[in-house]
């Protein structure tokens, strides 16, 4: 074959290859126009299987578009695993090869890449609702990848996709994946996004850094949270924990008051407050003499509010009983300390004895209320819980001593027997 013939046949081969390529993309367009997605998929896959067509931006655009249509068709979707990610990757490839023409096609088709974003997010929601939090997080991260692509190209969305990041963080949190939760929640916090529901982000990020003892960073996010959610007691509780480490006293009690102003129905917090004052007053005995009655009355007030909030819990009833019982014991010590025999001494003894007996009579019904609650619970549950078991035994013991104190031997024997049975 002459050199001229070789060149001639080579030219024919090139023209033939180009015409085949043009014919293949024409087939793809034809099937797309007919909405025949099965044949359109076959045609575009065949086109892109040709190594020479790997740089054909139009082919990649149509692959993304066609796969998206398959994803929307319930009957066809199952034929393509991970269809929305495959379609998205095709759009990305088309943009890499020819961003100007690809964007033109995307514009004419109403930016179909948004379907990838929305559908991946919807799939994440489906996993979340089924409590498959790992699956949800994976889908949310895939959706975010699409979202960042959309934002980078300035088609829409924002730098912080608040709703998506919130649910991604929530899925990670539910799945005990703290690092991933922080990754998403912190982006929301850094953008200072407020509104209903987002308060959990600031709490979680603050807790995370506080737990890591990075107190400066924890305080940074706590301060943003305080500004955006001034009625959120979470940050006051953090301050309360810090103050508690310094010891019990008036400064700690002020912190409790601040928290309870915002959460007046918080039984546990109010009970803890009353218990802190009780221990300070009776165990540590640090209250100034001229303030003892004020703090005593405060305990009564706080415990009454606890009982009003939830009378079904034994804790406040028991502590109220302990309060009156301890006060009666203190009065007894005061009575024993009077050694004189003057009429004034005798009068003082009479008054103290009456007050002492009244206090013990106040203690007994509160203790019996606590006992009734304990005995209304399943016995196995009470006896397996060490703290609850000890409180139960304490209640019975105090009733035994209380009835002995006021001189009721029948009741004393009844509760002594019950106490002995608990210790067997």
C-alpha positions as CSV (number, residue, x, y, z in Angstrom):
1,X,0.0,0.0,0.0
2,X,1.4,3.4,-1.0
3,X,1.9,6.1,1.7
4,X,-0.9,8.1,0.0
5,X,-3.3,5.2,0.4
6,X,-2.3,4.7,4.0
7,X,-3.1,8.4,4.8
8,X,-6.3,8.1,2.8
9,X,-7.5,5.0,4.8
10,X,-6.4,6.5,8.1
11,X,-8.6,9.6,7.3
12,X,-11.5,7.4,6.4
13,X,-11.1,5.5,9.8
14,X,-11.0,8.8,11.7
15,X,-14.1,10.1,10.0
16,X,-15.9,6.8,10.7
17,X,-15.0,7.0,14.3
18,X,-16.3,10.5,14.7
19,X,-19.5,9.7,12.9
20,X,-20.0,6.7,15.2
21,X,-19.5,8.9,18.2
22,X,-21.9,11.5,16.8
23,X,-24.4,8.7,16.1
24,X,-24.1,7.3,19.6
25,X,-24.7,10.7,21.3
26,X,-27.6,11.3,18.9
27,X,-29.1,8.0,20.1
28,X,-28.8,9.1,23.7
29,X,-30.6,12.4,22.9
30,X,-33.3,10.5,21.0
31,X,-34.1,8.2,23.9
32,X,-34.0,11.1,26.3
33,X,-36.5,13.0,24.2
34,X,-38.8,9.9,24.1
35,X,-38.3,9.4,27.9
36,X,-37.3,5.9,27.3
37,X,-34.9,5.7,30.3
38,X,-34.0,2.0,30.0
39,X,-32.7,2.4,26.4
40,X,-31.3,5.8,27.2
41,X,-29.2,4.2,30.0
42,X,-28.0,1.5,27.7
43,X,-27.0,4.0,25.1
44,X,-25.2,6.4,27.4
45,X,-23.4,3.5,29.2
46,X,-22.3,2.1,25.8
47,X,-21.1,5.5,24.8
48,X,-19.0,6.1,27.9
49,X,-17.6,2.6,27.8
50,X,-15.6,3.7,24.8
51,X,-12.3,5.0,26.2
52,X,-12.3,7.8,23.6
53,X,-15.6,9.1,24.9
54,X,-14.4,9.6,28.5
55,X,-13.8,13.2,27.8
56,X,-17.2,13.8,26.2
57,X,-18.8,16.3,28.7
58,X,-22.2,15.9,27.0
59,X,-22.2,12.1,27.5
60,X,-21.4,12.6,31.2
61,X,-24.2,15.2,31.5
62,X,-26.7,12.9,30.0
63,X,-25.6,10.0,32.2
64,X,-26.3,12.2,35.3
65,X,-29.7,13.3,33.9
66,X,-30.7,9.8,32.8
67,X,-29.7,8.2,36.1
68,X,-31.7,10.8,38.0
69,X,-34.8,10.0,35.9
70,X,-34.3,6.3,36.8
71,X,-34.0,7.3,40.4
72,X,-37.4,9.0,40.3
73,X,-39.0,5.9,38.7
74,X,-40.0,3.4,41.5
75,X,-40.1,0.6,39.0
76,X,-36.5,1.3,37.7
77,X,-34.7,2.6,40.7
78,X,-33.8,-0.8,42.1
79,X,-31.9,-1.6,38.9
80,X,-29.2,0.9,39.7
81,X,-27.6,0.7,43.1
82,X,-26.8,4.0,44.7
83,X,-28.4,5.8,41.7
84,X,-28.3,9.3,43.2
85,X,-24.6,9.2,43.9
86,X,-23.8,7.7,40.5
87,X,-25.8,10.5,38.8
88,X,-24.1,13.2,40.8
89,X,-20.6,11.9,40.0
90,X,-21.6,12.1,36.3
91,X,-22.6,15.8,36.7
92,X,-19.3,16.5,38.5
93,X,-17.3,14.9,35.6
94,X,-19.2,16.9,33.0
95,X,-18.4,20.1,34.9
96,X,-14.8,19.2,35.1
97,X,-14.6,18.6,31.3
98,X,-16.6,21.7,30.2
99,X,-18.1,23.8,33.0
100,X,-19.6,26.5,30.7
101,X,-21.5,24.1,28.4
102,X,-22.5,21.8,31.2
103,X,-23.9,24.7,33.2
104,X,-25.9,25.7,30.2
105,X,-27.4,22.3,29.9
106,X,-28.1,22.2,33.7
107,X,-29.8,25.6,33.4
108,X,-32.0,24.4,30.5
109,X,-33.0,21.3,32.5
110,X,-33.8,23.2,35.7
111,X,-30.6,22.2,37.5
112,X,-31.4,18.5,38.0
113,X,-28.4,18.2,40.4
114,X,-30.8,19.5,43.1
115,X,-32.7,16.3,42.8
116,X,-29.5,14.4,43.9
117,X,-29.2,16.7,46.9
118,X,-32.9,16.4,48.0
119,X,-33.2,12.7,47.4
120,X,-30.1,11.8,49.3
121,X,-31.3,13.9,52.2
122,X,-34.7,12.2,52.0
123,X,-33.1,8.8,52.1
124,X,-31.2,10.0,55.2
125,X,-34.4,11.0,56.8
126,X,-35.9,7.6,56.1
127,X,-32.9,5.9,57.8
128,X,-33.2,8.4,60.7
129,X,-36.9,7.6,61.2
130,X,-36.1,3.9,61.3
131,X,-33.4,4.6,63.9
132,X,-30.6,3.5,61.6
133,X,-28.5,6.4,62.6
134,X,-25.3,5.2,60.9
135,X,-27.2,4.8,57.6
136,X,-28.7,8.3,58.1
137,X,-25.4,9.9,58.8
138,X,-23.9,8.3,55.6
139,X,-26.7,9.7,53.5
140,X,-26.6,13.1,55.1
141,X,-22.8,13.3,54.4
142,X,-23.5,12.3,50.7
143,X,-26.2,15.0,50.5
144,X,-23.8,17.5,51.9
145,X,-21.2,16.6,49.3
146,X,-23.8,17.5,46.6
147,X,-24.8,20.6,48.6
148,X,-21.2,21.9,48.7
149,X,-20.9,21.3,44.9
150,X,-24.0,23.4,44.4
151,X,-22.8,26.1,46.7
152,X,-19.3,26.2,45.2
153,X,-20.8,26.8,41.8
154,X,-23.1,29.6,43.2
155,X,-26.3,28.0,42.1
156,X,-27.9,28.2,45.5
157,X,-27.7,27.1,49.2
158,X,-25.5,28.7,51.8
159,X,-22.1,28.0,53.3
160,X,-23.8,26.5,56.3
161,X,-26.7,24.1,55.4
162,X,-28.4,24.5,58.8
163,X,-31.2,21.9,58.4
164,X,-28.9,19.2,56.9
165,X,-26.2,19.8,59.4
166,X,-28.6,19.7,62.3
167,X,-30.0,16.3,61.3
168,X,-26.5,15.0,60.5
169,X,-25.3,16.0,63.9
170,X,-28.4,14.5,65.5
171,X,-27.8,11.2,63.7
172,X,-24.2,11.2,64.8
173,X,-25.2,12.1,68.4
174,X,-27.8,9.3,68.5
175,X,-25.2,6.9,67.1
176,X,-22.7,7.9,69.9
177,X,-20.4,9.3,67.2
178,X,-19.4,12.4,69.2
179,X,-16.7,13.6,66.8
180,X,-19.0,13.6,63.8
181,X,-21.7,15.3,65.8
182,X,-19.3,18.1,66.8
183,X,-18.2,18.4,63.1
184,X,-21.7,19.4,62.1
185,X,-23.0,21.1,65.2
186,X,-20.0,23.3,65.5
187,X,-20.5,24.7,62.0
188,X,-24.0,25.8,63.1
189,X,-22.6,27.3,66.2
190,X,-19.8,29.2,64.4
191,X,-22.4,30.7,62.1
192,X,-24.4,31.7,65.2
193,X,-27.6,30.2,63.9
194,X,-30.5,30.6,66.3
195,X,-34.1,29.5,66.4
196,X,-36.1,26.6,67.7
197,X,-34.3,23.3,68.0
198,X,-30.8,24.6,67.4
199,X,-30.2,25.2,71.1
200,X,-29.1,21.5,71.3
201,X,-26.1,22.3,69.1
202,X,-24.7,24.9,71.5
203,X,-25.3,22.7,74.5
204,X,-23.6,19.7,72.9
205,X,-20.6,21.6,71.7
206,X,-20.2,23.3,75.0
207,X,-20.4,20.0,76.8
208,X,-17.9,18.4,74.4
209,X,-15.2,21.0,75.1
210,X,-16.0,21.1,78.8
211,X,-15.6,17.4,79.0
212,X,-12.3,17.6,77.3
213,X,-11.3,20.3,79.8
214,X,-10.9,22.8,77.1
215,X,-12.7,25.4,79.2
216,X,-11.9,28.4,77.1
217,X,-13.5,26.9,74.0
218,X,-16.4,25.6,76.1
219,X,-17.0,29.1,77.5
220,X,-16.8,30.6,74.0
221,X,-19.7,28.4,72.8
222,X,-21.6,28.7,76.1
223,X,-21.5,32.5,75.7
224,X,-23.0,32.3,72.2
225,X,-25.7,30.0,73.5
226,X,-26.5,32.3,76.4
227,X,-27.0,35.2,74.0
228,X,-29.1,33.3,71.5
229,X,-31.1,31.4,74.2
230,X,-31.2,33.7,77.3
231,X,-33.9,31.5,79.0
232,X,-31.9,28.2,78.6
233,X,-30.9,27.1,82.1
234,X,-28.3,24.7,80.7
235,X,-25.5,27.3,81.0
236,X,-26.6,28.3,84.5
237,X,-26.3,24.6,85.4
238,X,-22.7,24.6,84.1
239,X,-22.0,27.6,86.3
240,X,-23.7,25.7,89.1
241,X,-21.4,22.7,88.7
242,X,-18.3,24.9,88.7
243,X,-19.5,26.7,91.9
244,X,-20.3,23.3,93.6
245,X,-16.6,22.3,93.2
246,X,-15.7,25.3,95.3
247,X,-17.8,24.0,98.2
248,X,-21.3,24.5,99.7
249,X,-22.5,27.9,100.8
250,X,-24.4,31.1,99.9
251,X,-22.7,31.5,96.6
252,X,-23.8,28.0,95.5
253,X,-27.3,28.7,96.7
254,X,-27.5,31.8,94.6
255,X,-26.6,29.7,91.5
256,X,-29.4,27.3,92.4
257,X,-31.8,30.2,92.6
258,X,-30.7,31.4,89.1
259,X,-31.4,27.9,87.6
260,X,-34.7,27.5,89.3
261,X,-35.9,30.8,88.1
262,X,-35.7,29.4,84.6
263,X,-36.8,25.8,85.4
264,X,-39.3,26.1,88.3
265,X,-40.8,22.7,87.6
266,X,-37.4,20.9,87.7
267,X,-38.0,18.5,90.7
268,X,-34.5,17.0,90.8
269,X,-32.8,20.4,90.7
270,X,-35.0,21.8,93.4
271,X,-34.5,18.7,95.6
272,X,-30.8,18.9,95.1
273,X,-30.9,22.5,96.3
274,X,-32.9,21.6,99.4
275,X,-30.4,18.7,100.1
276,X,-27.4,21.0,99.7
277,X,-28.8,23.4,102.3
278,X,-29.8,20.5,104.6
279,X,-26.3,19.1,104.5
280,X,-24.7,22.5,105.1
281,X,-27.1,23.2,108.0
282,X,-27.1,19.8,109.8
283,X,-24.0,17.9,108.6
284,X,-21.4,20.6,108.0
285,X,-23.0,22.9,110.5
286,X,-21.6,26.0,108.8
287,X,-24.6,28.2,108.8
288,X,-24.3,31.3,110.9
289,X,-26.4,31.1,114.1
290,X,-28.6,34.1,113.2
291,X,-29.3,32.6,109.7
292,X,-30.2,29.0,110.7
293,X,-33.9,29.6,110.9
294,X,-33.9,31.3,107.5
295,X,-32.2,28.4,105.9
296,X,-34.4,25.9,107.8
297,X,-37.5,27.6,106.4
298,X,-35.9,27.6,102.9
299,X,-35.6,23.8,103.0
300,X,-39.2,23.4,104.0
301,X,-40.3,25.8,101.2
302,X,-38.2,24.0,98.5
303,X,-39.4,20.6,99.6
304,X,-43.0,21.7,99.6
305,X,-42.6,22.9,96.0
306,X,-41.0,19.5,95.1
307,X,-44.0,17.7,96.5
308,X,-46.4,20.0,94.6
309,X,-44.5,19.3,91.4
310,X,-44.5,15.5,91.9
311,X,-45.8,13.9,95.0
312,X,-45.2,10.4,93.7
313,X,-41.5,10.6,94.3
314,X,-40.2,9.5,97.8
315,X,-37.2,11.8,98.0
316,X,-38.8,15.1,99.1
317,X,-41.1,13.3,101.6
318,X,-38.1,11.5,103.1
319,X,-35.9,14.6,103.3
320,X,-38.8,16.6,104.9
321,X,-39.1,13.8,107.5
322,X,-35.3,13.9,108.1
323,X,-35.5,17.7,108.5
324,X,-38.1,17.6,111.3
325,X,-36.4,14.5,112.9
326,X,-33.0,16.2,113.0
327,X,-34.5,19.4,114.3
328,X,-36.3,17.4,117.1
329,X,-32.9,15.8,118.0
330,X,-31.2,19.2,118.1
331,X,-33.9,20.5,120.4
332,X,-33.4,17.5,122.6
333,X,-29.7,18.3,122.9
334,X,-30.6,21.9,123.7
335,X,-33.0,20.6,126.4
336,X,-30.4,18.4,127.9
337,X,-28.0,21.3,128.1
338,X,-30.2,23.2,130.5
339,X,-28.9,22.2,134.0
340,X,-30.6,25.0,136.1
341,X,-33.6,24.5,138.3
342,X,-34.9,28.1,138.3
343,X,-38.5,28.8,137.3
344,X,-37.1,30.3,134.1
345,X,-35.2,27.1,133.4
346,X,-38.3,25.0,134.0
347,X,-40.3,27.2,131.6
348,X,-37.6,26.9,129.0
349,X,-37.6,23.1,129.3
350,X,-41.4,23.0,129.0
351,X,-41.3,25.1,125.8
352,X,-38.5,23.1,124.2
353,X,-40.1,19.8,125.1
354,X,-43.4,20.9,123.4
355,X,-41.5,22.1,120.4
356,X,-39.4,18.9,120.2
357,X,-42.5,16.7,120.3
358,X,-44.2,18.8,117.7
359,X,-41.2,18.5,115.4
360,X,-41.2,14.7,115.7
361,X,-45.0,14.6,115.0
362,X,-44.3,16.7,111.9
363,X,-41.6,14.2,110.8
364,X,-43.7,11.0,111.1
365,X,-46.4,11.7,108.4
366,X,-43.7,12.7,105.9
367,X,-41.7,9.5,106.6
368,X,-44.9,7.4,106.3
369,X,-45.6,9.1,102.9
370,X,-42.1,8.2,101.8
371,X,-42.6,4.6,103.0
372,X,-45.9,4.2,101.2
373,X,-44.2,5.2,98.0
374,X,-41.3,2.8,98.5
375,X,-43.7,0.0,99.3
376,X,-45.8,0.8,96.2
377,X,-42.9,0.0,94.0
378,X,-41.8,-3.4,92.9
379,X,-39.8,-4.8,95.8
380,X,-37.2,-6.4,93.5
381,X,-36.5,-3.0,91.8
382,X,-36.2,-1.2,95.2
383,X,-33.9,-3.9,96.7
384,X,-31.6,-4.0,93.6
385,X,-31.0,-0.3,93.6
386,X,-28.4,0.4,96.3
387,X,-29.4,4.0,96.9
388,X,-33.1,3.3,96.9
389,X,-32.6,0.3,99.2
390,X,-30.7,2.4,101.7
391,X,-33.3,5.2,101.6
392,X,-36.0,2.6,102.2
393,X,-34.2,1.2,105.2
394,X,-33.5,4.7,106.5
395,X,-37.2,5.6,106.3
396,X,-38.2,2.5,108.3
397,X,-35.5,3.1,110.9
398,X,-36.5,6.8,111.4
399,X,-40.1,5.7,111.9
400,X,-39.0,3.2,114.5
401,X,-37.0,5.9,116.3
402,X,-39.7,8.5,115.8
403,X,-42.5,6.4,117.5
404,X,-40.1,5.5,120.3
405,X,-39.4,9.2,120.8
406,X,-43.1,10.1,121.1
407,X,-43.8,7.0,123.3
408,X,-45.9,4.8,120.9
409,X,-44.5,1.2,121.7
410,X,-47.0,-0.5,119.4
411,X,-45.9,1.4,116.3
412,X,-42.3,1.2,117.4
413,X,-42.4,-2.6,117.5
414,X,-44.2,-2.7,114.2
415,X,-41.5,-0.7,112.4
416,X,-38.7,-2.4,114.3
417,X,-39.9,-5.7,113.0
418,X,-40.1,-4.4,109.4
419,X,-36.6,-2.9,109.8
420,X,-35.2,-6.3,111.0
421,X,-36.8,-8.1,108.0
422,X,-35.1,-5.6,105.6
423,X,-31.7,-6.5,107.2
424,X,-32.0,-10.2,106.9
